[in-house]
Amino acid sequence: MTQATLEVPADAEIKPDELRAQVAELSRSKGEPDWLLAFRLASLEQAIGMEWWTGQEESWRRTPRERLPRRARVGRVAGSANGTAISVPQHVFAPDAHAGLVHQIDGRVAASNLVEQARAQGVIIKPLAAAARENSDLIQKWLGAIGAPADRYEAFGRALWTQGVFVYAPRGAIVDESLFYLITQDVAQGDHWHYTLVVAERESQVSLIDGGDADDRRAELPEAPLIHATVELIAEDGANLQFASVQRWHRQTAAISTTRGRVGRDASIRVTTAAFGADLDKQRIDLDLSQNGGFAEIRGLFVGDGKQHIEHVTRQHHKGVGATSDLLIRGVLTDESQAVQYGLIRIEPEGQKTSAHQTMRNLLLDDGAGADPIPMLEIEADDVKCSHAAAVGPVDPDQLFYLQARGIPPRVAERMVVRGFLSEIADGVPDEHMREVIDELVEIQLEPAKAAT
């Protein structure tokens, strides 16, 4: 399968005065409180004071510079009544299977609801802009609370977001079914900046499925869109927070996501990502285990084709005593697609009795595909259990022989091995319907590459 890739223009000049005026107008158009405008402008000043990545930084060294736009501009914000009616795509959402939903397209809220069982416990899921007006104290307390932005993209993301969601589970609330946030990428509107904030108070339990889907993945675009997603996950003491991101952006998109998680004492955060779209997809996941007894899990799944570049940059940061973290990434690559996994386990001197592990496995279905898994350990404590493993290779011929010897055609046998290889990740998504969607997307992604065999 061939894939057209647009030439990314040269680095855009940052015009501070224009951006300040645009941010102020954006905030005014959303009716935001004064403190949120101040937050946006402070983030903007941080971004202006930073530089774009150069490729010399360790976490950016393997990112293809020419395929990632380095620019910052406010995307168009749709009015509440403009455009045609927008329906929730049924292939990614089953209304009876979720506890709540927010669906946005181009900054416009297309759907929003929450079941009574969750509402009665004080659970919230609503567009971030609405939450800033209606739940101002909560948003002001938690927005940006995990830490300062790590780079210019993240700083601009805090200043320029045009759509986002707020999920909140108060102390002791238990939401059995997943909540769902869906963004439909309007490919005609260019760049998008998203902001997701999930807070699980003490002893609560909540899960959010974050879905991204393009309105027309085959449209020919004059310019490669940039999508940046800022995700902040906060699990207070004893809380259980699950977050899963499943994206199928337009194939010319350059997508960056920055996910930060803070794990409280005896709390847990589980992050699962599944990537199927975008020309370049760079996911950065940083989980902070500063409290005792915390648990963090990172799961990544992807299927690349054409000339896609799919990158995971992760950090498991341990400071608390007796905390546990585990990373598992599995990907399948066809055609000339490439993958990078750069994972760091960092254990501070006080992080005794830590158990931290990393596993990165890549399955190559074509000679032109490639992967570069790089697990790293920085350990300053002396009472820990750590491990790392990385593998790159083709489908096991013994597995194929076993299946073909039982009358299964070669193409079907390969597909069965691939699905089994990815199932450990897909099965961890906290939603049965989304597991079925991921299974379908795996089939769709593999089909063009193998249709001619």
N, C-alpha and C positions, 0 to 999 in steps of 0.2 A: 504493500500500500504506500502510495506517495502522499505527501502532505505539504501544502504550500505554506511557507513561512514568510511573513512580511519582514522587510528590513526595518529595524527599529531606528527611529531618527536619533540624531545626536542628543547629548544631554541638554535638557531644557534649562533655560535660564530662569532662575528663581527671582521673581519681582515681589519683594516683601510688601510694599504698600498696596499693590493690587490684591495680593492674597489676604492681607488684613481686612481690606474692604469687602472682599468676597465672603470671608468667614463671618464677618459682622452681619452681612445681608442674609447669609444662610441661617444663622442663628435667629435673626429677626423673623424670617419667613416661617420658621418652625415654632415661633412663640416661646422660645426657651427662656428660662430664668436667667438673671444676670450672672449668677455664679457659673453657669454652664458656658456662657459666652467667655467669661474670664478663663475657664479651664481650656477652652478651645484656643484662645489667644496665647495663653501661656505655653501650650503645646506647640503652637505655631512658632513662637519665638525660639523654643528649643530646637525645632527642625531647621529654622533659618540659620541658627548658629552651628549646625552640624554640616558635614560634607557627605557627598554621595560615596558609596563604597567604591574602592579602587580595584579590587581583585587581589590585593595583597593580604587582606584580612583572612585568617584561617577559615572562618565560616562562610566566606564568599569566594574563596580561591578557585573553586570548581564550578562556579556559576558562569554560564556563557554570557559575557558582558554585552555582546551585541544583540541579545535576544530579550533583554529586560529593560524597558523604558525607565529612565531615571528622571522623573518629572513629578510635579505636584500641581493639580488643578482641581477645582471643585466641579463635581459632576452635576449635570442638570437634575433639578428636583421637580418631580411631577406634582402637579396640583391634585387636590383630592378628587376632582371630578373630570380630569382630562382623559382622553384616550378611550378605547373600547373596554368593555367589561373583561375582566381577567378571571379565569377559572383556575382552581387549584389543580395542577396536573395529577391525574389519577394514578399514573405510573409511579409516583413518589409519595403519594399520600392516601391513606385509607382512613376516612373520617371516623369510623367506628373503633379504630385501633389506637387512638391517641387521646391523651388527657387534655390537650390544648394545642392551639395553632396560631402562628402569625405568619402571613404570607405577604411579601413585599416585592414590588417590581418598580425599578427606577424611582425609589423613594416613596412610592405610593402604597398604601395599605390596601391589599386586595381582599384579605380575610383575616379575622381575628376572633378566637373563641377560647373558652376554658370550661371544662366540665364542672358541675356543681360540687362534686365531691372534693375537688382540689380547691375551688373557690372558697368553700366553707372553712378550709384550714388556713386561709390567708395566703395561699399560693398566688403568685403573679406571673403571667406571661403577657407582655404587651410590647409594642414598638418602643424603642429606647427614647425617642423624642417625646412620645406621650407619657412615658414613665417619668421623664425629667420634669414634666409639668405637674403630673398627678401624684407622684411619689417622690417628690423632690428631695426629702431628707434621706431616703434610702440611696438614691442615685448619688447624691453629693458625698455620702459616706463611703461608698464602695468604688465609684468610678475612678480608675487609675490608681487604686490603693495598693496594688501589688508592687509597684516600683516605677522608676523612671524608664522612658523608652530607651531601647538598646541601640537604635540607629535612626536614620532620617526617615525611612519609610514608616516606622512605628510612630514616630512623633507626628508626621503628617497625618497618619491615620487617625490619631486622637483629635486632630484639629479639623479635618475635612470630611468626616463621615456624614453621609447623607441618609443612611438607613442602618438599622440595627435593632436588637431585641434585648429586653431585660427579663430575666427569669429569677424568681425569688421564692425560696422555700423557708418559711419562718421556723423557729425552734420547734422540733418535734414533728413537723409535718412529714407525712409519708405519701408520696405520689407513686402509685404502683405502675401506671402506664406512662410511656414517654410523652414529653412535650415535643413540639415540632416547630422548627423555624425554617421557612423556605424563602430563598431569594431567587427570583427569575431574572437572569441577566438580559437586559434590553441591549442587544448588540449594537443597535443604532445610536446609543447614547454614550459610547466611549467608556471612559474610566469610571470605576466605582470604588467607594470606600465604605466598608461595613464595620460595625462595632457590636460585639456580643458580650454581654455581662451576665454571668450566672453566679448567684450567691446561695449557698446552702448553709443556713444557720445551724446551731448546735443540734446534734441528734436527728437531723432531718435527712430525707432521702429524695433525690430528684434526678431525672435524666433528661437530656435535651438532644434531639436529633437536629443537626444543622445541615440543611440541604441546599445545594447550589445547582441551578440548571439554566442553560441558555435557551432563549426563546427561539433561536434559529441557529443551530450549530454549523450549518452549511453555508451561510451567507458569506459572500466575498466582501471583506471590509477594507476601506482605504487606509486604515491605520490599526495597528495592533492595540487592543484595549488593555489597560492595566487594572487589575482587581487587587485590592488589599483588604484583608480581613484581620481585624484586631479582636482577639478572644481573651477574656479574663474569667478565670474559674476560681472561686473561693469556697473552700470547704472548711467550715468552722469545726471545733472539737467534736469528734464523734459522728460527723456528717458523712454521708455517702453520695458522691456526685459523679454522674456518668455523662460523658459528652462524646458524641459521634458526629463526624463531619463527612458527608458524602457529596462530592462535587463532580459535575460534568459540564464544565464551562465550554464556551466557544473554542474551537480548535486553534484560533489565532491569538487567543488571550495569553497574556503573561500574568500569572497569579501568584501572589505572596500571601501567606497567612502567618500570623504571629500569635501563638497560643501560650499564655502564661497561666500557671496554676499554683495556688498556695494551699498547702495541706496542713490542716490543724492537728492537734493532738488526737491520736487514735482515729483520725479521719481517713478518708480514701478519695482519690480522684482517679478515674479511669478515662483515658482519652483514646479514641479510635478514629482513624482517618482512612478514607477510601477515595482515591483519585483516579478519574477516568478521562478528564478533558484537559484543555489548555495546551498550548504549545510549550510553555514553561510553567512548571508548578513547583514552587519552593515553599516547604512547610517548616516553620521553626516552632519547636515545642520546648518549653522550659518549665520544669516542675520543681517547686521549692518545698523541700521536706525539712523545715527548720524545727518542727515540733516532735516530741517523742512519740514513737509508736505509729507514725503515719505510714500510709501505703499509697504508692503511685504506680500506675500502669500505663504504658504507651503501646498502642497497636497500630501498625500501618499496613495498608494494602494498596496495591496499585497495579494497573495493567497499562503498559505503554506501547504505542505503535508509531508508525511513521518516523519522524525525527523528534519526538517528544523528549523533553528533559524533565525528569522528576527527581526532586531533591528533598531529603529530610535532614534537618539540622536539629539535634535534640540535646537537652541537658537534664540530667537527674542530679539535683543539687542537695546533698545531705548534710544537715547540721544537727538534727535531733537524734536522740539515742533510740536504738531499736527500731529504726524505720526501714521500710522495704520498698524497693522499686524494681520494675521489670520492663524491659523494652523488647518487642518482637516486631520486626518489619519483614514482610514478604511481598515480593513483586515479581511480575512476569513481563518480559520485554520481547518485542518482536521488531521486525524490520531494522531500522537504524536507531531506535530509541535508546536513551541512556538514562542511568539512574545513579544517584550519589546518596549515600547515607553517612553522615558525620555525627557520631554520637559520643557524648562526653558524660562519664560518671565522675562527679566531683564530690569527695568526702572530706569535710573539714575535720580538724583535730578532735572536736567535741562529738563527732558523729560516730561514737562507738556502737558496736553491735549492729552495724548496718548490714543489710543484705541487698545487694544491687547487681543486676544482671542485664546483659545486652545480647540480642541475637539478630543478625541481619542476613537474610537469605534471598538470593536473586536467581530466577529461572530464566535462561536465555533460550528462546525458540528459533532465533535466526542468527547467522554468523555476524551480521552487521550490528547486532545489539550489544550493549556493554553495561557494566555496573562497577561501582567503586565503593564498597562498604568500608568504613573507617571507624572502628570502635576505639575509644580512648578512655584511659583511667587516670585520675589524679587522686591519690589516696594519701591522706595525712593522719588517719587513725590506724591503730594497730590491732583492733579486734573487730574485724569485718569479714564478710563473705562476698566476694565479687567474682564475676565471670564475664567473658565476652566471646562471641563466636561470629564468624562471617563466612559466607560461602557464595560463590558465583559459578554457575555451570548449566549445562543442558539438562533436558529431561533424562531421568535415569533409564538407560536402555533395558535394564532388567525388568523394570516395571512395565515398560511398553511391551517387551517380549511376553511377559506373563499374561497381559490382557489380550494381545494378538493371538497367542496360542489357544485362547478360548473363543476364538472366532470374532473378536471385536476389531473392526476396521482401524487402520493406523491413525486416521484423523480423530476418530471417536476416542480411541485409547489415549491419545495425547491430551485431548480435552478433559477426560476423566482424571488424568494425573494432575493437570493444572488446577482443576476445581478442588481436588483433594488437598493440594499444596496450599491453596488460599483459604480453605474452609476454617482453619483454626482462628484466623483473624475475623472472617465474616461471622462466625458463630458467636463471637463476643459482642456484637452490636446489640444493644439492649432493646430490640424491637423486632418482632418476628417479620412484620411486613417489610421493614427496611433490609433485613437479611435476604428476603426474596428479591428485592430491587437490586441489591448488590450482585446477586447471582445472575440476574438478567443482564446487568451492565457488563459483567465479565464476559458473558456470551457475545454481547453486541461488540465489545471492544476487540475480541479475538476473531470474530467472524470475517471482517474484511481482509485481515492479514492471511487467513488460511483458506479463503474462498477458492483460490486458484489451485490449491494442492489436491 
